[in-house]
Amino acid sequence: MAKVLMKGNEAIAAAAIKAGCKHFFGYPITPQNELPEFMSRELPKIGGAFVQAESEVAAINMIYGAAGTGARVMTSSSSPGMALKQEGISYCAGAELPCVIVNISRGGPGLGGIQPSQADYFMTTRGGGNGDYRHPVYAPATLQEAVDLTMEAFDVADYYRTPVIVMGDGMIGQMMEPVEFKETTRRDLPVKDWATTGTEGKRKPNIINSLALDPAELEKHNFKLDARYKEMEEKEVRHEMYKVEGAEVVMVAYGTTARIVKNAIDALEKEGIRAGLIRPITLWPFPMKAFKDIPETAKALLSVEMSTGQMIDDVKIANEGKLPVHFFGRTGGMIPAPEEIMDKVKEILGGGK
Amino acid sequence: MLKDNRIRMIIGHYGSGKTEFAVNYAINLAKEVGNVALADLDVVNPYFRSREKYEQLQPFGVSVLSSYVKGSGSDLPAVSADVLAPLQDKVSNIILDVGGDSMGARTLGRYKEYFVPGEYDMFCVVNANRPETQDVAGVLHHIDTIERAARAKVTGLINNTHLLRHTTVEDVIKGQELCKKVSEVLNIPIKYIGVIEALVEELPKDLEGTVLPIKMIMREDWM
């Protein structure tokens, strides 16, 4: 299929439909509104259902119900709306329900603002909800990647029976870029024999539940989930290395920020300063092992984020105390400029401004 | 450009590049005449609105009118009453940059009294690489819904077919053929071809419409 020009939110929605998503439940919030709008127009055409819920809390619980039937389902929101969904996400994790949740994040805290932000890193990777759970978090940096990862997210959700988050900052949702919808090689997925599809009198009822009355049973359940998370940490990590070889400063950035950092790296290179980038594509599981490939030339790490510093905690864990870890961030909806990042790199290297 | 009527509405699907076209058109027009105002009537999109480029446009002699509510953090559907001044002042040139689709074109209804046939132009920006406007039926549907909402008629087409920096001459030609067919159905001319500067020299010379070289002002360099 030829490339078409799409807005990020539309592209993610189109990718979800392409991946077999037939049901969407959501509540409007800027800057992700084009996503539910697209779903409301397209899902009825393929016999699916679009439901505008009365709130984000209602939407995520509709996801719980619909995912329980084994259908491919999606909801989307933006930061404050995602905060509301956390309880439901925890329930989905507990009940082992596959679903894909999109967060097109904006400035916070509170109602915040509508401009792009990456300040939901903690909420998204540390579990905004209660209990011992994790879920994969994909952080695309281009719209093509957003399309590919959204399609992948449905497979990963089904394979591990887990909620999966696709997180783009507002810029990823609002920008336009050429995309194409490629046929992907699908994973071998288990049959959903746990789904509540009606017993027809032939089997015992399947029960979708996250309540456990016996602590020993709950511990067993949590250990089972944990084994699955460990498998994800082993198999599902994704990252990109950019010009890390020979770099004196290795930056860590994801999403839109990673694009800006790449521009800064290229401009620094022209000035004879070697810098590189580790770009996590999965924020959870975080690419810890990538930090083992940082070359001897590196003098420092620099985490660049559209926040006051959240991913930097994972960078420090991955670094294992080897190199000094610096930070540069803009927040509240402000976007870092390549020049600011270049200045920070020069400052770290002692060159001053 | 000078032959166009002094009230120009720029409409189109979001992603067609209408804001980029409107901004470039305004800059070019201001080189020729004074009193150029660009009214950002976008009440649909929260990002990439012409009001963001207020400071960049001022030196070119283009005044930007938008919302009373300052700050890019607002997506309130508010439009400044300042828009009325250049609409009423017969020596002013005004470009109305109308946000996304028929929903966005509703804002035009409020100015209906100024849209006297023969005294305005309404240009429809077409990008044949947008999924909804890839064929004649798509473009016609789009024009029809916008005309109903705006209560004004499209007077010219703008072939603005692009894939941002990845645009090729073939893309432009594909868009031109689509616009040609739409032009025949509706009996309206292709007025402009919006093309990124790098491709201007490579275009065939016999295309209908004036070529307007597009500088990508709305898109940041790092994108």
Contacts between the chains, C-beta under 8 A, distances in Angstrom:
chain1	res1	chain2	res2	distance
A	3	B	129	7.3
A	3	B	163	6.3
A	3	B	166	7.6
A	4	B	129	5.7
A	4	B	130	6.9
A	4	B	131	5.0
A	4	B	134	7.5
A	5	B	15	5.6
A	5	B	127	6.4
A	5	B	129	4.6
A	5	B	130	5.5
A	5	B	162	7.3
A	5	B	163	5.8
A	5	B	164	7.3
A	6	B	15	7.1
A	6	B	130	7.8
A	6	B	131	6.8
A	7	B	14	6.7
A	7	B	15	5.7
A	14	B	131	7.9
A	30	B	46	4.9
A	30	B	75	5.1
A	31	B	46	5.1
A	31	B	47	6.5
A	107	B	73	7.5
A	113	B	73	3.8
A	114	B	46	5.0
A	114	B	73	5.6
A	114	B	74	7.7
A	114	B	75	5.6
A	115	B	47	7.6
A	115	B	72	6.1
A	115	B	73	5.9
A	170	B	46	7.8
A	170	B	47	6.9
A	171	B	47	7.3
A	174	B	45	7.4
A	174	B	46	6.8
A	174	B	47	4.0
A	174	B	48	6.7
A	175	B	47	7.7
A	175	B	48	7.7
A	175	B	223	6.5
A	176	B	15	4.9
A	176	B	164	7.1
A	177	B	164	6.8
A	178	B	129	7.3
A	178	B	163	4.5
A	178	B	164	6.8
A	178	B	166	5.6
A	259	B	222	5.7
A	259	B	223	7.0
A	260	B	222	4.8
A	262	B	222	7.9
A	263	B	221	7.0
A	263	B	222	4.2
A	333	B	72	7.5
A	333	B	73	6.2
A	335	B	220	7.9
A	338	B	221	7.7
A	338	B	222	5.8
